[in-house]
Amino acid sequence: MELLIIMYILLFIVFLLIALAVAQIKLAGMRVKDFWSFIEANQILDKLYIFAKKYEKLDVREQLIFLKEAERVFDAFDKVPSVLWEEDYQKYIKVLNTYKDIKMVRWASN
């Protein structure tokens, strides 16, 4: 019986923490879906940052993939306040500059 009570209390605490997290996201003026896409985009940003360091060596297909993924990251980052991602600002700027460089090279070649 005591084990069942402990399980209910723990389950209540978990739901309370989830509700608190959702409430904080809503208070920040975001939707939960936007916040989740930001978390995923943050992981993609790390991978793109590595590619951005060596983008001259990317072939055309890899450049297209880079451009597509970078656009997804930029879209997700635009939906959340900049306070959340200020620690990743340098990575964001590096990926943005590489994105611009690839776009310019592709535009010039066309």
N, C-alpha and C positions, 0 to 999 in steps of 0.2 A: 504494500500500500504506500509506504514511504517513497519507494522508487517511482511509482506512478505520479505522485505529487511533485517530486523533483523534476521528472520529465515534463510535466505541464508547466512548471515554473520556468524551466529552460526554454521551452517552446514559446512561452509568452515573452520572454526576454528577447529571443531572436526576432519575433514579429515586431516587437517594440523598437528594436534597433533598425530594422528595415524601414519601418514607418518614419522613424526619425531621420534616416538618410534621405528618404524621398521628400520629406518636408523641407529639409535643408536645401535640396536641389531646387524645389519649387520656390523657396524663398529667395534663392539667388536669381530667379527669373528664367530658369531653364526648364526644358522638358526632360524627363528621365531618358527618353529615347536619344535626345541630343547629347546628354551626358554620357550615355553608353557608347554612342558613336565616337565621342571624343576620346574615351578610354581606348577603343580599338585603333583610332587614328594615331594616338600617341605611340602605340606599339609599332605601327607602320612607319611613323616618322623616324624611329630609331633605325629601321632597315634602310629607309631612303637616305638617311644621313650618311650611311656607309657607302651607298652607291654614289651619292653626290660628290664624295671625295675623289672618285675615280671615273667620273662620267665621260671623260674623253675616250675611254676604252670601251664604252658601251656600243653595241651594234644598234641598228635601226629598230629592231624588235624590242630590245631592252629599253631603248629610249622611249618608245611608245608606251611600254608598260610603266616606266618611271613617270611619264607625264600623266597617265591615267590615275595612278595611285597618288601622285602629288596633288592632283585636283581633289580627290576624295579627302585627303588630309586637310587641305586648305578649307574645304567646305565645312568639315567637322570643327575645325579650330575657330572658324568665324562664328559659330553658333554658341560658343561658350565665352564667358568673360576672360579677358586676357590675364587676370590675376591667377587663374588656374594653371596657365601654361607659361608663366614668365621664366621659370627655370629651364624650359626647353626653347627659349627664344632664339638662342644662337643656332641650334639645330634647325629650327624653322626657317631662319633667315638663309642659312646655307642651302637648304633644299629649295627655297624660293628663288635664290640666285641661280642655282643650277637649272631649275625649271625655266627661268627666263632665258638663260643661255641656250638651252636645247631648243626652245621655241624660236629664238632668233636664228639659229643655225638652220633649222628646218624651214623657216620662212625664207631665208636667203637662198636656200638650195632650190626652192620651188620657184 
